[in-house]
Structure formats: structure tokens, C-alpha cells
């Protein structure tokens, strides 16, 4: 029954700036979702999918920057899964090599199959993901929240000990502060976060120890 399975998470850190992608699956149904696909990671992720005999339903981009979609097109062709992303970052995904900070090698553009926005629900086996639109790092940044498992995939919005940069096109300090304060930190403190760079953490720990989060709270 939807929402009752405990998800399993496998982490793939790769690419020139150590971006993290995730394979998340329901072991009962063997349905899976991939969250971000760093450069040089597609074949590793695909080999793991094959070894687990997983059915990948979706490949989700937390945002459109090249380091997070580096091999998304390649993995899509291998799995035939649907690519999901917020429409505000579609322009980045269609021209990832034209960014202000260019990738070190050519990144294949990728089309969005499913536009996801604030409140969109994705079901993967018994896992229910709620999409939370968290603009600030980019206009189309999203987080994926699996409430039943207390798990939040934060992309480049919130890290362990830091927050996402806001000096790239469509970035905004005002918006990322609002996203973190109103949307992320309103979730249960026990929520475990899995960011797009660096280690996992909890919202309780970030409220207590993350100086950037504390600054955001002090300004409210």
C-alpha cells in the first residue's frame, strides 16, 4: 500500500566538483527513483540498478545546473525513465554548456518529460515523495520529501553546515532564505537531509549548528 514501505538509499558521489546523486528504491516492489545524475556516474548507477533488478520510474533533477544533470540524458536512455524537473530550470537543462561557469566537458542537454512544481506528488512503489519548490539557488530548485520515512533530498538548497550559493543566474539570497525558513525548517526536526554535495544531516542539527540557518532565523 502506498506510503508504507521503508525506502532504501544509495549514494553516488562523482564528477569534478563531487556532486551527489541518489538511487532511492522500495525493496518490496523494486520500484526506484534517481535523484540527480553527476558527470561520470551514469554507468555506475545503471550497473547497480541492473544488479538489484530495479524498475526506475523517474529521474528527478533537483535543479538544472550541469553538475546535477551531467549524465542525465545518458541514464535516461539506459533506463527509459521519465525525467522530472521544475519548469523554471528548463532553459538550463536545454543548454547546460552555456552556463556562466561552464562544465569541464560537454554535457548533453536533456528534455523534461514531467514538469513538477510545489505540491506535486511522485509515487514510487510504496514511497510517496512530495515536491517542495525551494527557489533561491536557482529559480527551479526543488526538494523531495518522503514524509513517511522522514527523508528530505535538498539538492543545493541546504547542506550540512551551509546553504546553496545564490550568485548564479536566477539565484536569490532573499528567496533561498524564505525557502529554508518557511518550507524546509517547518518540517519535523527529526527529518534526515540528503544534500547534493557533502554528507547527510538532520534538520535538528542544522537548526542548532548551521550558522547560515541561524542567520536566516535571526533576520525573521
C-alpha atoms as an extended CHARMM CRD file, in Angstrom:
* protein
*
       220  EXT
         1         1  UNK       CA              0.0000000000        0.0000000000        0.0000000000  PROA      1               0.0000000000
         2         2  UNK       CA              1.3740000000        3.4270000000       -0.9320000000  PROA      2               0.0000000000
         3         3  UNK       CA              3.2550000000        5.2290000000        1.7840000000  PROA      3               0.0000000000
         4         4  UNK       CA              4.0050000000        2.1790000000        3.9660000000  PROA      4               0.0000000000
         5         5  UNK       CA              7.3740000000        0.9080000000        2.6470000000  PROA      5               0.0000000000
         6         6  UNK       CA             10.6980000000        1.9300000000        4.1250000000  PROA      6               0.0000000000
         7         7  UNK       CA             12.8670000000        3.3410000000        1.3780000000  PROA      7               0.0000000000
         8         8  UNK       CA             16.4840000000        2.4000000000        0.8010000000  PROA      8               0.0000000000
         9         9  UNK       CA             19.0440000000        4.9720000000       -0.3320000000  PROA      9               0.0000000000
        10        10  UNK       CA             22.3160000000        4.5320000000       -2.1810000000  PROA      10              0.0000000000
        11        11  UNK       CA             24.6420000000        7.4760000000       -2.6590000000  PROA      11              0.0000000000
        12        12  UNK       CA             26.7860000000        8.1500000000       -5.7420000000  PROA      12              0.0000000000
        13        13  UNK       CA             29.3480000000       10.9570000000       -5.3840000000  PROA      13              0.0000000000
        14        14  UNK       CA             31.0740000000       11.8050000000       -8.6340000000  PROA      14              0.0000000000
        15        15  UNK       CA             32.0770000000       14.4630000000      -11.1340000000  PROA      15              0.0000000000
        16        16  UNK       CA             34.6640000000       17.2600000000      -10.9770000000  PROA      16              0.0000000000
        17        17  UNK       CA             33.0480000000       19.0210000000       -8.0120000000  PROA      17              0.0000000000
        18        18  UNK       CA             31.9240000000       15.9200000000       -6.1060000000  PROA      18              0.0000000000
        19        19  UNK       CA             28.2280000000       16.1310000000       -6.7520000000  PROA      19              0.0000000000
        20        20  UNK       CA             25.9790000000       13.5690000000       -5.0820000000  PROA      20              0.0000000000
        21        21  UNK       CA             23.2570000000       11.6120000000       -6.8550000000  PROA      21              0.0000000000
        22        22  UNK       CA             20.9190000000        9.1500000000       -5.1530000000  PROA      22              0.0000000000
        23        23  UNK       CA             19.2900000000        5.8750000000       -6.0670000000  PROA      23              0.0000000000
        24        24  UNK       CA             16.1970000000        5.5480000000       -3.8740000000  PROA      24              0.0000000000
        25        25  UNK       CA             14.0140000000        2.4650000000       -4.0050000000  PROA      25              0.0000000000
        26        26  UNK       CA             11.2830000000        0.4260000000       -2.3990000000  PROA      26              0.0000000000
        27        27  UNK       CA             12.7560000000       -3.0370000000       -1.7240000000  PROA      27              0.0000000000
        28        28  UNK       CA              9.2910000000       -4.5900000000       -1.6310000000  PROA      28              0.0000000000
        29        29  UNK       CA              8.2700000000       -3.5500000000       -5.1410000000  PROA      29              0.0000000000
        30        30  UNK       CA             11.7290000000       -2.8770000000       -6.6430000000  PROA      30              0.0000000000
        31        31  UNK       CA             10.4940000000        0.4520000000       -7.9930000000  PROA      31              0.0000000000
        32        32  UNK       CA             13.1140000000        3.2060000000       -7.9010000000  PROA      32              0.0000000000
        33        33  UNK       CA             13.7970000000        6.8770000000       -8.4690000000  PROA      33              0.0000000000
        34        34  UNK       CA             17.1340000000        8.5140000000       -9.2520000000  PROA      34              0.0000000000
        35        35  UNK       CA             17.7370000000       11.9800000000       -7.8440000000  PROA      35              0.0000000000
        36        36  UNK       CA             20.3770000000       13.9070000000       -9.8340000000  PROA      36              0.0000000000
        37        37  UNK       CA             22.9840000000       12.2890000000      -12.1010000000  PROA      37              0.0000000000
        38        38  UNK       CA             26.5150000000       13.7300000000      -11.7380000000  PROA      38              0.0000000000
        39        39  UNK       CA             29.0700000000       13.5500000000      -14.5150000000  PROA      39              0.0000000000
        40        40  UNK       CA             30.7820000000       10.1620000000      -14.7660000000  PROA      40              0.0000000000
        41        41  UNK       CA             28.1070000000        8.4110000000      -12.6730000000  PROA      41              0.0000000000
        42        42  UNK       CA             25.5330000000        7.0500000000      -15.1470000000  PROA      42              0.0000000000
        43        43  UNK       CA             27.1690000000        3.6890000000      -15.8420000000  PROA      43              0.0000000000
        44        44  UNK       CA             27.8760000000        3.0710000000      -12.1460000000  PROA      44              0.0000000000
        45        45  UNK       CA             24.2860000000        3.8290000000      -11.2410000000  PROA      45              0.0000000000
        46        46  UNK       CA             22.9960000000        1.6980000000      -14.0940000000  PROA      46              0.0000000000
        47        47  UNK       CA             25.1450000000       -1.2770000000      -13.1090000000  PROA      47              0.0000000000
        48        48  UNK       CA             23.7240000000       -1.0480000000       -9.5980000000  PROA      48              0.0000000000
        49        49  UNK       CA             20.1700000000       -0.8280000000      -10.9430000000  PROA      49              0.0000000000
        50        50  UNK       CA             20.7800000000       -3.9410000000      -13.0150000000  PROA      50              0.0000000000
        51        51  UNK       CA             22.2970000000       -5.8460000000      -10.0900000000  PROA      51              0.0000000000
        52        52  UNK       CA             19.2380000000       -5.0400000000       -7.9500000000  PROA      52              0.0000000000
        53        53  UNK       CA             16.8250000000       -5.7280000000      -10.8260000000  PROA      53              0.0000000000
        54        54  UNK       CA             15.1620000000       -2.3510000000      -10.2350000000  PROA      54              0.0000000000
        55        55  UNK       CA             12.4600000000       -0.6360000000      -12.2540000000  PROA      55              0.0000000000
        56        56  UNK       CA             13.3900000000        3.0620000000      -12.4310000000  PROA      56              0.0000000000
        57        57  UNK       CA             10.2420000000        5.1430000000      -12.8080000000  PROA      57              0.0000000000
        58        58  UNK       CA             11.6810000000        8.6590000000      -12.5820000000  PROA      58              0.0000000000
        59        59  UNK       CA             14.9330000000       10.5740000000      -12.8140000000  PROA      59              0.0000000000
        60        60  UNK       CA             14.4980000000       13.8030000000      -10.8550000000  PROA      60              0.0000000000
        61        61  UNK       CA             16.6280000000       16.9320000000      -11.2180000000  PROA      61              0.0000000000
        62        62  UNK       CA             16.7200000000       18.9540000000       -8.0080000000  PROA      62              0.0000000000
        63        63  UNK       CA             17.7530000000       21.8610000000      -10.2530000000  PROA      63              0.0000000000
        64        64  UNK       CA             19.2040000000       22.4660000000      -13.6890000000  PROA      64              0.0000000000
        65        65  UNK       CA             22.9080000000       23.1010000000      -13.0500000000  PROA      65              0.0000000000
        66        66  UNK       CA             25.2350000000       20.9820000000      -15.1740000000  PROA      66              0.0000000000
        67        67  UNK       CA             26.8680000000       19.1560000000      -12.2830000000  PROA      67              0.0000000000
        68        68  UNK       CA             23.4890000000       17.6870000000      -11.2920000000  PROA      68              0.0000000000
        69        69  UNK       CA             22.3020000000       16.7440000000      -14.7780000000  PROA      69              0.0000000000
        70        70  UNK       CA             25.7430000000       15.8230000000      -16.1370000000  PROA      70              0.0000000000
        71        71  UNK       CA             24.7840000000       12.3480000000      -17.3460000000  PROA      71              0.0000000000
        72        72  UNK       CA             21.0120000000       12.5150000000      -17.0070000000  PROA      72              0.0000000000
        73        73  UNK       CA             20.4410000000       12.1130000000      -20.7410000000  PROA      73              0.0000000000
        74        74  UNK       CA             22.6610000000        9.0220000000      -20.8030000000  PROA      74              0.0000000000
        75        75  UNK       CA             20.9190000000        7.4210000000      -17.8310000000  PROA      75              0.0000000000
        76        76  UNK       CA             17.5230000000        8.2180000000      -19.3010000000  PROA      76              0.0000000000
        77        77  UNK       CA             18.4660000000        6.3580000000      -22.4920000000  PROA      77              0.0000000000
        78        78  UNK       CA             19.6590000000        3.3640000000      -20.4470000000  PROA      78              0.0000000000
        79        79  UNK       CA             16.6050000000        3.1400000000      -18.1850000000  PROA      79              0.0000000000
        80        80  UNK       CA             13.8400000000        4.7640000000      -20.2750000000  PROA      80              0.0000000000
        81        81  UNK       CA             12.7030000000        6.5030000000      -17.0880000000  PROA      81              0.0000000000
        82        82  UNK       CA             10.9050000000        9.8490000000      -17.2050000000  PROA      82              0.0000000000
        83        83  UNK       CA             12.9190000000       12.9740000000      -16.3920000000  PROA      83              0.0000000000
        84        84  UNK       CA             11.2020000000       15.2450000000      -13.8720000000  PROA      84              0.0000000000
        85        85  UNK       CA             12.1700000000       18.8440000000      -13.0880000000  PROA      85              0.0000000000
        86        86  UNK       CA             10.7000000000       22.2430000000      -12.3210000000  PROA      86              0.0000000000
        87        87  UNK       CA              9.8670000000       24.2140000000      -15.4850000000  PROA      87              0.0000000000
        88        88  UNK       CA             11.7560000000       27.2970000000      -14.2690000000  PROA      88              0.0000000000
        89        89  UNK       CA             15.0630000000       25.4550000000      -14.8260000000  PROA      89              0.0000000000
        90        90  UNK       CA             14.1470000000       24.0200000000      -18.2230000000  PROA      90              0.0000000000
        91        91  UNK       CA             16.2990000000       26.6000000000      -20.0120000000  PROA      91              0.0000000000
        92        92  UNK       CA             19.3870000000       25.4420000000      -18.1040000000  PROA      92              0.0000000000
        93        93  UNK       CA             18.7590000000       21.7980000000      -18.8840000000  PROA      93              0.0000000000
        94        94  UNK       CA             18.2950000000       22.5490000000      -22.5790000000  PROA      94              0.0000000000
        95        95  UNK       CA             21.6100000000       24.4550000000      -22.7180000000  PROA      95              0.0000000000
        96        96  UNK       CA             23.8370000000       23.2430000000      -19.8500000000  PROA      96              0.0000000000
        97        97  UNK       CA             27.0270000000       24.1980000000      -21.6760000000  PROA      97              0.0000000000
        98        98  UNK       CA             26.0480000000       27.8480000000      -21.8740000000  PROA      98              0.0000000000
        99        99  UNK       CA             26.1720000000       28.4610000000      -18.1300000000  PROA      99              0.0000000000
       100       100  UNK       CA             28.2750000000       31.2490000000      -16.6010000000  PROA      100             0.0000000000
       101       101  UNK       CA             30.5320000000       28.5750000000      -15.1070000000  PROA      101             0.0000000000
       102       102  UNK       CA             30.9350000000       26.1570000000      -17.9980000000  PROA      102             0.0000000000
       103       103  UNK       CA             31.2950000000       22.3990000000      -17.4420000000  PROA      103             0.0000000000
       104       104  UNK       CA             34.7510000000       20.8750000000      -17.9450000000  PROA      104             0.0000000000
       105       105  UNK       CA             33.3960000000       18.6600000000      -20.7090000000  PROA      105             0.0000000000
       106       106  UNK       CA             30.3490000000       18.6240000000      -22.9520000000  PROA      106             0.0000000000
       107       107  UNK       CA             27.0920000000       17.9120000000      -21.1280000000  PROA      107             0.0000000000
       108       108  UNK       CA             24.2200000000       16.5620000000      -23.1870000000  PROA      108             0.0000000000
       109       109  UNK       CA             21.0480000000       18.6640000000      -22.9890000000  PROA      109             0.0000000000
       110       110  UNK       CA             18.0860000000       16.8220000000      -21.5170000000  PROA      110             0.0000000000
       111       111  UNK       CA             14.3690000000       17.3450000000      -22.0680000000  PROA      111             0.0000000000
       112       112  UNK       CA             11.9150000000       17.3490000000      -19.1930000000  PROA      112             0.0000000000
       113       113  UNK       CA              9.2060000000       14.6980000000      -19.5350000000  PROA      113             0.0000000000
       114       114  UNK       CA              7.2630000000       15.6380000000      -16.3890000000  PROA      114             0.0000000000
       115       115  UNK       CA              7.0710000000       19.1730000000      -15.0220000000  PROA      115             0.0000000000
       116       116  UNK       CA              6.9930000000       19.0770000000      -11.2190000000  PROA      116             0.0000000000
       117       117  UNK       CA              6.0110000000       22.0120000000       -9.0510000000  PROA      117             0.0000000000
       118       118  UNK       CA              5.2380000000       22.7810000000       -5.4250000000  PROA      118             0.0000000000
       119       119  UNK       CA              2.7870000000       20.1620000000       -4.1820000000  PROA      119             0.0000000000
       120       120  UNK       CA              3.3950000000       17.6160000000       -6.9450000000  PROA      120             0.0000000000
       121       121  UNK       CA              3.3480000000       14.0290000000       -5.6770000000  PROA      121             0.0000000000
       122       122  UNK       CA              5.5010000000       11.2420000000       -7.1050000000  PROA      122             0.0000000000
       123       123  UNK       CA              4.7440000000        7.6400000000       -6.1210000000  PROA      123             0.0000000000
       124       124  UNK       CA              7.4850000000        5.0380000000       -6.4020000000  PROA      124             0.0000000000
       125       125  UNK       CA              6.2850000000        1.6820000000       -5.1560000000  PROA      125             0.0000000000
       126       126  UNK       CA              5.1840000000        2.3090000000       -1.6000000000  PROA      126             0.0000000000
       127       127  UNK       CA              7.1280000000        5.5710000000       -1.3320000000  PROA      127             0.0000000000
       128       128  UNK       CA              5.3210000000        8.8860000000       -1.6500000000  PROA      128             0.0000000000
       129       129  UNK       CA              7.5100000000       11.8880000000       -2.4680000000  PROA      129             0.0000000000
       130       130  UNK       CA              6.1570000000       15.3950000000       -2.0630000000  PROA      130             0.0000000000
       131       131  UNK       CA              7.8050000000       18.0550000000       -4.2190000000  PROA      131             0.0000000000
       132       132  UNK       CA              8.6890000000       21.2650000000       -2.3780000000  PROA      132             0.0000000000
       133       133  UNK       CA              9.6320000000       24.2000000000       -4.6010000000  PROA      133             0.0000000000
       134       134  UNK       CA             12.5990000000       25.9150000000       -2.9180000000  PROA      134             0.0000000000
       135       135  UNK       CA             13.8330000000       28.7240000000       -5.1990000000  PROA      135             0.0000000000
       136       136  UNK       CA             16.9880000000       30.6200000000       -4.3240000000  PROA      136             0.0000000000
       137       137  UNK       CA             19.9300000000       28.5650000000       -5.5270000000  PROA      137             0.0000000000
       138       138  UNK       CA             18.0960000000       28.5990000000       -8.8500000000  PROA      138             0.0000000000
       139       139  UNK       CA             14.5650000000       29.5880000000       -9.7420000000  PROA      139             0.0000000000
       140       140  UNK       CA             13.5680000000       25.9650000000      -10.2750000000  PROA      140             0.0000000000
       141       141  UNK       CA             15.2640000000       24.3410000000       -7.2870000000  PROA      141             0.0000000000
       142       142  UNK       CA             13.1540000000       21.6870000000       -5.5840000000  PROA      142             0.0000000000
       143       143  UNK       CA             13.4140000000       19.3440000000       -2.6140000000  PROA      143             0.0000000000
       144       144  UNK       CA             11.8530000000       15.8760000000       -2.4410000000  PROA      144             0.0000000000
       145       145  UNK       CA             10.2520000000       14.9320000000        0.8750000000  PROA      145             0.0000000000
       146       146  UNK       CA              9.3250000000       11.3590000000        1.7960000000  PROA      146             0.0000000000
       147       147  UNK       CA              7.2630000000       12.1410000000        4.8860000000  PROA      147             0.0000000000
       148       148  UNK       CA              6.6100000000        8.5350000000        5.9020000000  PROA      148             0.0000000000
       149       149  UNK       CA             10.3610000000        7.9330000000        6.0510000000  PROA      149             0.0000000000
       150       150  UNK       CA             11.3890000000       11.3400000000        7.4280000000  PROA      150             0.0000000000
       151       151  UNK       CA             13.7250000000       11.8940000000        4.4920000000  PROA      151             0.0000000000
       152       152  UNK       CA             14.3860000000       15.1000000000        2.5350000000  PROA      152             0.0000000000
       153       153  UNK       CA             16.5580000000       15.3900000000       -0.5650000000  PROA      153             0.0000000000
       154       154  UNK       CA             17.6560000000       19.0330000000       -0.5890000000  PROA      154             0.0000000000
       155       155  UNK       CA             19.7550000000       19.4040000000       -3.7450000000  PROA      155             0.0000000000
       156       156  UNK       CA             21.8260000000       22.5740000000       -3.4150000000  PROA      156             0.0000000000
       157       157  UNK       CA             19.3550000000       24.4600000000       -1.2210000000  PROA      157             0.0000000000
       158       158  UNK       CA             20.5690000000       23.2090000000        2.1680000000  PROA      158             0.0000000000
       159       159  UNK       CA             23.8070000000       21.4220000000        3.0410000000  PROA      159             0.0000000000
       160       160  UNK       CA             25.2780000000       20.0760000000        6.2560000000  PROA      160             0.0000000000
       161       161  UNK       CA             26.7590000000       23.2560000000        7.7010000000  PROA      161             0.0000000000
       162       162  UNK       CA             25.9530000000       25.5500000000        4.7830000000  PROA      162             0.0000000000
       163       163  UNK       CA             23.3840000000       26.6530000000        2.2090000000  PROA      163             0.0000000000
       164       164  UNK       CA             23.4350000000       26.9350000000       -1.5720000000  PROA      164             0.0000000000
       165       165  UNK       CA             25.1630000000       29.7890000000       -3.3610000000  PROA      165             0.0000000000
       166       166  UNK       CA             22.9360000000       32.4790000000       -4.8340000000  PROA      166             0.0000000000
       167       167  UNK       CA             25.2810000000       34.3140000000       -7.2060000000  PROA      167             0.0000000000
       168       168  UNK       CA             24.4620000000       32.2900000000      -10.3340000000  PROA      168             0.0000000000
       169       169  UNK       CA             21.7080000000       33.1610000000      -12.8440000000  PROA      169             0.0000000000
       170       170  UNK       CA             18.2130000000       33.0900000000      -11.2570000000  PROA      170             0.0000000000
       171       171  UNK       CA             19.7440000000       32.7790000000       -7.7760000000  PROA      171             0.0000000000
       172       172  UNK       CA             18.4260000000       34.9230000000       -4.9330000000  PROA      172             0.0000000000
       173       173  UNK       CA             19.5070000000       35.2230000000       -1.2970000000  PROA      173             0.0000000000
       174       174  UNK       CA             16.0860000000       36.5320000000       -0.3580000000  PROA      174             0.0000000000
       175       175  UNK       CA             14.3680000000       33.5650000000       -1.9690000000  PROA      175             0.0000000000
       176       176  UNK       CA             16.6730000000       30.8760000000       -0.5820000000  PROA      176             0.0000000000
       177       177  UNK       CA             16.2720000000       32.3640000000        2.8980000000  PROA      177             0.0000000000
       178       178  UNK       CA             12.4900000000       32.2280000000        2.5280000000  PROA      178             0.0000000000
       179       179  UNK       CA             12.6310000000       28.6900000000        1.1550000000  PROA      179             0.0000000000
       180       180  UNK       CA             14.7420000000       27.4550000000        4.0510000000  PROA      180             0.0000000000
       181       181  UNK       CA             12.8160000000       29.2960000000        6.7590000000  PROA      181             0.0000000000
       182       182  UNK       CA              9.2570000000       28.7470000000        5.5570000000  PROA      182             0.0000000000
       183       183  UNK       CA              9.4210000000       25.4360000000        3.7060000000  PROA      183             0.0000000000
       184       184  UNK       CA             12.3400000000       23.3660000000        4.9440000000  PROA      184             0.0000000000
       185       185  UNK       CA             12.6490000000       24.3250000000        8.5970000000  PROA      185             0.0000000000
       186       186  UNK       CA              8.9020000000       23.9460000000        9.0850000000  PROA      186             0.0000000000
       187       187  UNK       CA              9.3240000000       20.1760000000        8.5740000000  PROA      187             0.0000000000
       188       188  UNK       CA              9.8840000000       17.8610000000       11.5760000000  PROA      188             0.0000000000
       189       189  UNK       CA             13.2800000000       18.3210000000       13.2410000000  PROA      189             0.0000000000
       190       190  UNK       CA             13.8930000000       14.5890000000       13.0200000000  PROA      190             0.0000000000
       191       191  UNK       CA             13.9410000000       14.7900000000        9.2190000000  PROA      191             0.0000000000
       192       192  UNK       CA             17.1890000000       13.4970000000        7.7020000000  PROA      192             0.0000000000
       193       193  UNK       CA             18.5290000000       15.6130000000        4.8420000000  PROA      193             0.0000000000
       194       194  UNK       CA             20.4340000000       14.2490000000        1.8760000000  PROA      194             0.0000000000
       195       195  UNK       CA             22.0530000000       17.1790000000        0.0160000000  PROA      195             0.0000000000
       196       196  UNK       CA             23.5560000000       17.4900000000       -3.4400000000  PROA      196             0.0000000000
       197       197  UNK       CA             27.0700000000       17.9240000000       -2.0060000000  PROA      197             0.0000000000
       198       198  UNK       CA             28.5850000000       16.6560000000        1.2120000000  PROA      198             0.0000000000
       199       199  UNK       CA             27.2610000000       14.4030000000        3.9830000000  PROA      199             0.0000000000
       200       200  UNK       CA             23.7690000000       13.8690000000        5.2890000000  PROA      200             0.0000000000
       201       201  UNK       CA             22.4710000000       15.6370000000        8.3850000000  PROA      201             0.0000000000
       202       202  UNK       CA             19.2330000000       16.3300000000       10.2500000000  PROA      202             0.0000000000
       203       203  UNK       CA             17.1340000000       19.4570000000       10.4400000000  PROA      203             0.0000000000
       204       204  UNK       CA             17.5890000000       19.4520000000       14.2140000000  PROA      204             0.0000000000
       205       205  UNK       CA             21.3610000000       19.5380000000       13.8090000000  PROA      205             0.0000000000
       206       206  UNK       CA             21.2330000000       22.2630000000       11.1520000000  PROA      206             0.0000000000
       207       207  UNK       CA             18.9840000000       24.4570000000       13.3080000000  PROA      207             0.0000000000
       208       208  UNK       CA             21.4650000000       24.1350000000       16.1510000000  PROA      208             0.0000000000
       209       209  UNK       CA             24.7910000000       24.2310000000       14.2960000000  PROA      209             0.0000000000
       210       210  UNK       CA             24.4220000000       25.7560000000       10.8220000000  PROA      210             0.0000000000
       211       211  UNK       CA             25.4660000000       29.4080000000       11.1160000000  PROA      211             0.0000000000
       212       212  UNK       CA             23.7720000000       30.2970000000        7.8270000000  PROA      212             0.0000000000
       213       213  UNK       CA             20.4640000000       28.8580000000        9.0250000000  PROA      213             0.0000000000
       214       214  UNK       CA             20.8570000000       30.6820000000       12.3300000000  PROA      214             0.0000000000
       215       215  UNK       CA             21.4510000000       33.9400000000       10.4360000000  PROA      215             0.0000000000
       216       216  UNK       CA             18.2700000000       33.3740000000        8.4380000000  PROA      216             0.0000000000
       217       217  UNK       CA             16.3030000000       32.8130000000       11.6400000000  PROA      217             0.0000000000
       218       218  UNK       CA             17.7890000000       35.9040000000       13.2800000000  PROA      218             0.0000000000
       219       219  UNK       CA             16.6220000000       38.0670000000       10.3980000000  PROA      219             0.0000000000
       220       220  UNK       CA             12.9850000000       36.9270000000       10.6670000000  PROA      220             0.0000000000
